[in-house]
Amino acid sequence: MFRTILKLRLFQFKRLLDELGFIMVLVFLFATAPLWLRMLEVSLGLTGIQIASLLGFFLCSAHLNRADKDFLRLVYPKSWLLMGLEYFTVSIPVLCWLLYNRYWQGLLVLATFIIFVPFIKLKIKLRGRQKPLLQFPAHFKHHYDWKSGLRQYFVFLFPIYLSGFFLSHFTVAIPIVLFLLAASVSNFYQEAEPDIFLQILGKSPRDFLHYKIRSALGLFWLYCSPLALLFLYFHLPYWYILLVVAIVCSLFPTMAIVLKYASYEPRISLTQNGMVLGLMMAFLCFPFTQPVPILMTLRYYRKALVNLKSYI
């Protein structure tokens, strides 16, 4: 069973490369290597422990929000071994970088996350209530993805959001908070709405997709702009870090939206997209692989346009 599940994961990764074109990935990476190397050089103000902790918390967040933990435990009693292998694979670039630079403490921190995170069985959800816990302002009227996502993940998002204000005097705090918030927002787009919603909100597939992307980015930066302004107030000389983080954070919900509607069918769960989205997010964490999710987003955008023609 372990081999079967492992082969399935490898097949999913191979499908990503097949859809994008492996040669195209290599050419693009080599062509843009000087740019990514320069960005890596000017932005590495983090210590080895901080980088390891950032990736560790990202793995922990992804693990807590995995929808397949119960299924894996059902079909394979040692599911922790499979999940640990997945987290180890995603962490290889950072592990190699820590090892090369002899950041032994950072290496120990990341190894601790990889070993112990798969054993966490917790998945917190808000209990059902007759009256919704959150009341939304009028501009949330058509943003059903956000309303559902905020009600489900509010207990995680609100403390993270507040920590950005309390820790704003640390240079790395707000970029990390923005990164975690953007990654969490991407989870809002894993349930397919009825097709009548698509017909109401868009006159054409292109019009609908553009509306969803604009509204997602508008909402995200409307509520995260205080954090961005606070970062500029305390750390203006590092404005370029905020610029890079803003681009990456804007890509997260954009990827989630185009991936959702590339495989959209009315009223189905799209949690299977979590694996693909997780890989694309992991690629965005490392300068050498950042072009991959950008190209994938363009590819899935075209697929989404074709798929939505059946519903709009």
C-alpha positions as CSV (number, residue, x, y, z in Angstrom):
1,M,0.0,0.0,0.0
2,F,2.9,2.4,0.8
3,R,4.3,1.8,-2.6
4,T,1.0,2.4,-4.3
5,I,0.4,5.7,-2.5
6,L,4.0,6.8,-3.2
7,K,3.6,6.0,-6.9
8,L,0.4,8.1,-6.9
9,R,2.3,11.1,-5.5
10,L,5.1,10.6,-8.1
11,F,2.5,10.4,-10.8
12,Q,0.9,13.7,-9.7
13,F,4.3,15.4,-9.7
14,K,5.1,13.9,-13.2
15,R,1.7,15.2,-14.4
16,L,2.8,18.7,-13.4
17,L,6.0,18.5,-15.4
18,D,4.2,17.0,-18.4
19,E,1.6,19.8,-18.4
20,L,4.2,22.5,-18.2
21,G,6.9,20.9,-20.3
22,F,10.2,19.9,-18.6
23,I,12.4,21.5,-21.2
24,M,10.5,24.8,-20.9
25,V,11.1,24.8,-17.2
26,L,14.9,24.2,-17.6
27,V,15.3,26.9,-20.3
28,F,13.3,29.5,-18.2
29,L,15.3,28.7,-15.0
30,F,18.7,29.0,-16.7
31,A,17.6,32.2,-18.5
32,T,16.5,33.9,-15.3
33,A,19.2,32.4,-13.0
34,P,21.2,35.7,-12.6
35,L,18.0,37.6,-11.5
36,W,17.1,34.9,-8.9
37,L,20.7,34.7,-7.6
38,R,20.7,38.5,-7.1
39,M,17.4,38.4,-5.3
40,L,18.7,35.6,-3.1
41,E,21.8,37.5,-2.3
42,V,20.1,40.8,-1.2
43,S,17.2,39.2,0.7
44,L,19.1,36.7,2.8
45,G,19.1,38.7,6.0
46,L,17.7,35.7,7.8
47,T,19.6,33.3,10.1
48,G,19.6,29.6,9.4
49,I,17.3,29.0,12.4
50,Q,14.8,31.7,11.1
51,I,14.7,30.1,7.7
52,A,14.3,26.6,9.1
53,S,11.5,27.8,11.4
54,L,9.7,29.6,8.6
55,L,9.6,26.4,6.5
56,G,8.8,24.4,9.6
57,F,5.7,26.5,10.4
58,F,4.7,26.3,6.8
59,L,4.8,22.5,6.9
60,C,2.9,22.6,10.2
61,S,0.2,24.8,8.7
62,A,-0.1,22.7,5.6
63,H,-0.3,19.5,7.7
64,L,-3.1,20.9,9.9
65,N,-5.1,21.8,6.8
66,R,-4.6,18.6,5.0
67,A,-7.9,16.9,4.0
68,D,-6.4,13.5,3.3
69,K,-4.9,12.6,6.8
70,D,-7.8,10.4,7.8
71,F,-7.9,8.7,4.5
72,L,-4.1,7.9,4.6
73,R,-4.4,6.6,8.2
74,L,-7.3,4.3,7.0
75,V,-5.5,2.8,4.0
76,Y,-2.0,2.8,5.5
77,P,-1.4,2.5,9.3
78,K,2.0,4.1,9.1
79,S,0.8,7.2,7.3
80,W,3.2,9.3,9.3
81,L,6.0,7.7,7.3
82,L,4.5,8.7,4.0
83,M,3.7,12.3,5.1
84,G,7.2,12.6,6.6
85,L,8.7,11.5,3.3
86,E,6.6,14.2,1.5
87,Y,7.7,16.9,3.9
88,F,11.3,15.8,3.6
89,T,11.1,15.9,-0.2
90,V,9.7,19.5,-0.1
91,S,12.4,20.5,2.3
92,I,15.4,19.1,0.4
93,P,16.6,22.5,-1.1
94,V,16.6,24.2,2.3
95,L,18.2,21.1,4.0
96,C,21.0,21.2,1.4
97,W,21.5,24.9,1.9
98,L,21.6,24.6,5.7
99,L,24.1,21.7,5.4
100,Y,26.3,23.5,2.9
101,N,26.5,26.6,5.1
102,R,27.0,24.5,8.2
103,Y,23.9,25.9,10.0
104,W,23.7,23.0,12.3
105,Q,21.1,24.6,14.6
106,G,18.8,25.4,11.7
107,L,19.3,21.9,10.4
108,L,18.2,20.5,13.8
109,V,15.2,22.7,13.9
110,L,13.9,21.8,10.4
111,A,14.7,18.1,11.0
112,T,12.6,18.3,14.2
113,F,9.6,19.7,12.3
114,I,9.9,17.0,9.5
115,I,10.0,14.2,12.1
116,F,7.3,15.3,14.5
117,V,4.8,17.2,12.3
118,P,3.4,14.0,10.7
119,F,2.4,12.7,14.1
120,I,0.1,15.7,14.7
121,K,-3.5,14.5,14.4
122,L,-5.1,17.8,15.2
123,K,-7.5,19.5,12.8
124,I,-9.3,22.4,14.4
125,K,-12.6,23.5,13.0
126,L,-15.2,25.9,14.3
127,R,-18.3,24.1,15.7
128,G,-21.5,24.7,13.9
129,R,-23.6,27.5,15.2
130,Q,-27.2,28.7,14.5
131,K,-25.9,32.2,14.2
132,P,-22.7,32.8,12.3
133,L,-19.7,33.7,14.5
134,L,-18.6,36.3,12.0
135,Q,-20.7,39.1,10.5
136,F,-19.3,40.5,7.2
137,P,-19.6,44.0,5.8
138,A,-21.5,44.7,2.6
139,H,-18.6,44.4,0.3
140,F,-18.4,40.7,1.1
141,K,-21.8,40.1,-0.6
142,H,-20.5,38.2,-3.6
143,H,-17.3,36.8,-2.0
144,Y,-18.7,33.5,-0.8
145,D,-15.3,31.8,-0.9
146,W,-13.9,34.3,1.6
147,K,-16.9,34.2,3.9
148,S,-16.8,30.4,4.1
149,G,-13.0,30.3,4.5
150,L,-12.9,33.0,7.2
151,R,-15.5,31.2,9.2
152,Q,-13.5,28.0,9.0
153,Y,-10.0,29.3,9.6
154,F,-10.6,32.4,11.7
155,V,-9.1,30.8,14.8
156,F,-5.8,30.5,12.9
157,L,-5.8,33.7,10.9
158,F,-6.7,36.2,13.5
159,P,-3.8,35.4,15.9
160,I,-1.4,35.4,12.9
161,Y,-2.7,38.7,11.7
162,L,-2.4,40.3,15.2
163,S,1.2,39.0,15.7
164,G,2.2,41.1,12.6
165,F,1.4,44.3,14.6
166,F,2.9,43.2,17.9
167,L,6.2,42.0,16.2
168,S,6.4,44.6,13.5
169,H,9.7,46.0,14.9
170,F,11.4,42.8,13.8
171,T,12.3,42.9,10.1
172,V,11.2,39.4,9.3
173,A,7.9,39.4,11.2
174,I,5.6,41.1,8.8
175,P,6.9,39.3,5.6
176,I,6.4,35.9,7.4
177,V,2.9,36.9,8.5
178,L,1.9,38.0,5.0
179,F,3.3,34.8,3.6
180,L,1.2,32.7,6.1
181,L,-1.9,34.7,5.5
182,A,-1.6,34.4,1.7
183,A,-1.0,30.6,2.0
184,S,-4.1,30.3,4.2
185,V,-6.3,32.4,1.9
186,S,-5.4,29.9,-0.9
187,N,-7.3,27.2,1.1
188,F,-10.6,29.2,0.6
189,Y,-10.8,28.0,-3.0
190,Q,-11.2,24.2,-2.6
191,E,-15.0,23.9,-2.8
192,A,-16.9,24.3,-6.0
193,E,-20.0,26.6,-6.0
194,P,-23.2,25.9,-8.0
195,D,-22.8,27.0,-11.7
196,I,-25.6,29.6,-11.3
197,F,-23.1,31.7,-9.3
198,L,-20.7,31.7,-12.2
199,Q,-23.4,32.9,-14.6
200,I,-24.4,35.7,-12.2
201,L,-20.9,37.0,-11.6
202,G,-19.5,36.8,-15.1
203,K,-20.6,37.4,-18.7
204,S,-17.8,35.2,-20.1
205,P,-15.1,32.9,-18.7
206,R,-12.5,35.6,-19.0
207,D,-14.6,38.2,-17.4
208,F,-15.4,35.8,-14.5
209,L,-11.8,34.8,-13.9
210,H,-10.6,38.4,-13.9
211,Y,-13.3,39.3,-11.5
212,K,-12.4,36.5,-9.1
213,I,-8.7,37.3,-9.2
214,R,-9.2,41.1,-8.8
215,S,-11.6,40.7,-5.9
216,A,-9.3,38.2,-4.1
217,L,-6.3,40.4,-4.4
218,G,-8.3,43.5,-3.5
219,L,-9.7,41.9,-0.3
220,F,-6.3,40.5,0.7
221,W,-4.4,43.8,0.3
222,L,-7.3,45.8,1.7
223,Y,-6.9,44.1,5.1
224,C,-3.1,43.5,4.8
225,S,-2.2,47.0,3.7
226,P,-1.8,48.2,7.4
227,L,0.9,45.5,7.8
228,A,2.6,46.6,4.6
229,L,2.6,50.3,5.7
230,L,3.8,49.4,9.1
231,F,6.7,47.5,7.6
232,L,7.7,50.5,5.5
233,Y,7.5,52.7,8.5
234,F,9.9,50.6,10.6
235,H,12.1,49.1,7.8
236,L,12.0,51.5,4.8
237,P,15.6,50.6,3.7
238,Y,14.3,47.0,3.1
239,W,11.4,48.0,0.9
240,Y,12.6,45.5,-1.8
241,I,11.9,42.6,0.6
242,L,8.3,43.8,0.9
243,L,8.1,44.1,-2.9
244,V,9.2,40.5,-3.4
245,V,6.8,39.3,-0.6
246,A,3.9,41.2,-2.2
247,I,4.5,39.5,-5.6
248,V,4.7,36.1,-4.0
249,C,1.7,36.6,-1.8
250,S,-0.4,37.9,-4.7
251,L,0.5,34.7,-6.7
252,F,-0.9,32.4,-4.0
253,P,-4.6,33.2,-4.3
254,T,-4.2,33.7,-8.1
255,M,-2.8,30.2,-8.4
256,A,-5.6,28.8,-6.2
257,I,-8.3,30.4,-8.3
258,V,-7.1,29.3,-11.7
259,L,-6.4,25.8,-10.4
260,K,-9.9,25.6,-9.0
261,Y,-11.7,26.6,-12.2
262,A,-9.3,24.5,-14.4
263,S,-10.9,21.4,-12.8
264,Y,-14.3,23.0,-11.8
265,E,-17.5,21.0,-11.7
266,P,-20.6,22.3,-9.9
267,R,-20.9,21.4,-6.2
268,I,-17.8,19.1,-5.9
269,S,-15.0,19.2,-3.4
270,L,-11.6,20.1,-5.0
271,T,-9.4,19.2,-2.1
272,Q,-7.4,17.0,-4.5
273,N,-6.0,20.3,-5.8
274,G,-4.2,20.8,-2.4
275,M,-1.3,18.6,-3.5
276,V,-0.7,20.6,-6.7
277,L,-1.2,23.9,-4.9
278,G,1.2,22.8,-2.1
279,L,3.9,22.0,-4.7
280,M,3.5,25.3,-6.4
281,M,3.7,27.1,-3.1
282,A,6.8,25.2,-2.2
283,F,8.4,26.2,-5.6
284,L,7.7,29.8,-4.8
285,C,9.7,29.6,-1.6
286,F,13.0,29.1,-3.4
287,P,14.4,31.5,-6.0
288,F,15.6,28.8,-8.4
289,T,12.2,27.3,-8.7
290,Q,10.0,30.4,-8.6
291,P,9.5,30.6,-12.4
292,V,7.8,27.2,-12.3
293,P,4.5,28.2,-10.5
294,I,4.4,31.4,-12.6
295,L,4.4,29.3,-15.8
296,M,2.0,26.8,-14.2
297,T,-0.4,29.6,-13.3
298,L,-0.5,30.8,-17.0
299,R,-1.0,27.2,-18.1
300,Y,-3.9,26.6,-15.7
301,Y,-5.4,30.0,-16.6
302,R,-5.8,28.9,-20.2
303,K,-7.3,25.5,-19.0
304,A,-9.7,27.3,-16.8
305,L,-10.9,29.5,-19.6
306,V,-11.6,26.4,-21.7
307,N,-13.3,24.5,-18.8
308,L,-15.6,27.5,-17.9
309,K,-17.0,27.7,-21.4
310,S,-19.3,24.8,-20.4
311,Y,-20.8,26.7,-17.6
312,I,-20.9,30.4,-18.6
